[in-house]
Amino acid sequence: MIKYPLLAVSALLCLASCDSGANSNAGEDSLRFDPQAFRIDSLTMPDGDVVRFKSYEGIYYVKNIEDSTYQQLNIYVPLDTKHRADKDIPVLMRNNVGGYMASPAGTPSAVDATGRALAEGYVVCIPGARGNGATVVKDGKTIYTGTAPNGLLDLKAATRYLHYNDDLIPGNSERIFTDGTSAGGAMSALQGTTGNAHEYETYLKAMGAADASDAVYASICYCPITDLNHADMEYEWLYRCTDNGVRHLDESQIAVSNELAALAPAYINSLGLKDEDGKAITADNYMDYLKKFIMESAHVALENGCEIPDTIGIIRYAKPRPTFAQRLGSGPVNGGAPISGRPEQKMEYTDFVIDVDWQKYLTYVASVTPLKTPPAFDAYGVLGDAATPENKVFGDTEGNPSNFTEYSLRKRTGDPNATLSDALQQRIYMMNPMNFIREDNKGIAAHWYIRHGAKDRDTSFLVPVNLATLLRNKGYDVDFALPWNRPHSGDYNLDDLFAWIEQAMK
Ligand code: DHB
């Protein structure tokens, strides 16, 4: 929060003389923000409006920098903050993590949430983070620096930097909204669930992160590739019904798929989820619960004039749209009729989605983008498969990948008693947001915006549904949807997102 109005004046005066990115008052405490080290930049938005902002770039957010390429953040402050009081200025913290790869600190874009946030008068922070592919050379040896949970630790250290410098950075660090897509959505979910969790403390201290909170106010998660150590079983449990249609597996793959799917019910039941009426959600009724989200998605799409083919398992009942007189309460309301075969009457009818034929719908999803083969995530060494991004992120500092489920470890080694080391199990624990919701971590974000496209097959629908449901069950404010016709993607429908942010700020 800016507590010193004079700073704004001095910043303006410095426009003509400041070097870009110069850290003129680093002084003794390298983690203190220098409000004068900016340059003025601008973005032309899709509507032609030009947004001008101060760019503070290349700021190291830890004292003990291991990887100078990635452990940096950039901060952008709009010149026009829309007359908001400083406490009412949200901070959008958007990570650029994808594929669990390392990501350098980013710059704002007119076509994603960062540019939009600046146009709305928000402060934007785009931190870099270590991840797959990041290496440094120490004593002539290549060290892989991006292994889990280092990327998350970096994002948490960046959050600490924002809190630590709340008096110097415009915007309210108590109103940080994290945002990410896919592996970045997982990171956003982790930032939202692990605020101030003790599990990370010694690591953050060792990194020289600021002595401040790493909790955030709200978490925006697009298609989070998360709950990694249960994602394989959830994938097979959902998609095995498509095996004879679009996914052509050989016999040993079908065996693996069946074994993994058989592990899912115990996990689903262990979550103790409840629906909105308080009824227990178990493996037995889970597909009915899931159905509601797909039906809602299709319903909204139909309401918006989207055509949904009759062949993809979205079962509809068409009810005559009430006449004006009927809406006023007079005149009879006719019964409905199935819409199939009566396309010429479509315009007169409101569609109601009444069911989902899962076999047809999931086959449709799998026909849009071929499914992953089993195991979808912990594939390393199972049936000769190569390491996935997830195997790499759980790998070691020498660049060797690692299994992160007992199932795949045993398959790869052929040892039916093989176990994951305690140290690895701890790393896996720290990378799963579900653990911190289940353990009732105190620093969980109050507000959640979770989206996973209705035709996104990168992970099972169970992953975002479980995350959203568990958060709801624990009393958090969760806006969740599986938007119709969306593949694996993020930062879409920004009008909806920013309306939600404004609501969450109240
Ligand atoms: C991403 C996508 C995946 O399917 C996956 O397994 C991991 C990461 C991504 O887009 O970030």
Residues whose N, C-alpha, C, O or C-beta is under 5 A from the ligand:
A	BS01	DHB	V97 G98 G99 Y100 T181 S182 A183 G184 I225 P389 D458
